[in-house]
């Protein structure tokens, strides 16, 4: 597929890295030749220097025969103009735009073919906000991801000395859970290397363990396998940019939130925008300010500024002064890998977190969801099975009959995805409905047509092989 990426910032570079390895013809456009040169040195792609929102630059990038344009510059306006040009001048079939403003995101008419012609809108700030909100709901989780419209949950945790599974084989987990609850260890990383999870694999202290279960069961599973953690009540946010503001708005109704902003005009704007958040004008690396605001009593410190070094310094200081848990935005992958597990409990790569939904949209076939794991080194995907035993290599077969590539684990299936299932009722007799039946994958589980299959790939390069496995034969088409 011929793809033009507009914008070579963190998001654009991550999208290019995710797609260039999948035999796509990639051209990336940016006004910074130095940034483009660095990308071209490490990735097999073509670069064009210029303004992404002008017809001549798009033409130079190959827009006349492109299959897709992905506009992820820092400017909403430039991204929208580029998509409209792609549709009206060059007739590019698929157009994706990164948008920050709610004015654009919440108005489908503006994004329709008659107006800006955006097929898919990505808001990285909202994706990151949702990601952090899920982390808050699972104290001590390293990563929390949802699949199948929230029916299946994947949680990464660190195995600790004395934990119920440490020193035991994976198959012992079955005996530690109530009989009505099923779960699976989808992957293990030990010393940054993948360990394929089989029944006789022994979990060791320090392992990064990825647990998969139905969403309604994931809390009981974690409670059984890990020490109980007190819930988060008090949160301090450093940085009142787009992400900091979205987080505060999302959290202030449920938690006690304080937000530190170093620019006085921005701090005043935040104070007017937020209802129940205490906005503080100051420097998040100021030890006196943190102590004055009782950092030692905070359950969580979120370092959300646009500067990696400031986030690392503020987060490290918060932890030293007694904050229980620290999460920091870290754009540079090398920094994130270096600091995570020290004073910073979790380093989040904004680009890696936000591109999963975009990659799912871009990829061909029936990939419904894609999540980057371990800062892009591994991936988890939700893919829909089609065909029958004669036209598909997976449908109608037990999981142990399929020739899965080495490093691929099937975690779960969601069957009858669009059918409502009543699972209980509220106090006022209102039915509680969920869609689809979650089946934790075992060796004898049979994949049926229409199943949403949750798959874990320990290496990103395995994704293409998995997609080929799920392709159906000509007669089915």
Secondary structure, DSSP 8 states (H G I E B T S, - for coil): -EEEEE--SHHHHHHHHHHHTTT-EEEEEES-HHHHHHHHHHSS-EEEES-TTSHHHHHHTTGGG-SEEEE--S-HHHHHHHHHHHHHTS--SEEEEE---HHHHT-HHHHSTTTT--SEEE-HHHHHHHHHHHHHHSTT-SEEEEETTTTEEEEEEE--TT-SSBTSBGGGHHHHS-TT--EEEEEEEETTEEE---TT-BB-TT-EEEEEEEGGGHHHHHHHHS-------EEEEE--SHHHHHHHHHHTTTSEEEEEES-HHHHHHHHHH-SSEEEEES-TT-HHHHHHTTGGG-SEEEE-SS-HHHHHHHHHHHHHTT-S-EEEE--SHHHHHHHBTTTBSEEE-HHHHHTHHHHHHHSSSSEEEEEEETTTTEEEEEEE--S-TTT-SSTTSBGGGS---TTEEEEEEEEEEEEEEEEEE-TT--EEEEEEEEEE--TT-B--TT-EEEEEESSTTHHHHHHHHH---TTT-
